[in-house]
């Protein structure tokens, strides 16, 4: 009977679970961007329509939307 040694690998593990840090490894991770965006899209159909349609919009329309968003958010903190 022959036994083969195997090496444990963390490849493919969730990066928020794998950490070299001491106490920080046990803290609750902040919500991921993808999760936050999924919530936004589910609760805001207008935003979902813009994001879904964005790749097919003409460059001039995209530039106009970006300009309107920047103008509306000028002077506000994020």
Protein Blocks (a to p, Z undefined) as FASTA:
>chain_A
ZZddddddfehiafklpcfbfklmmpccdddfklmmmmmmmmmmklmmmmmmmmmpcfkl
mmmmmmmmmmmmgoiaZZ
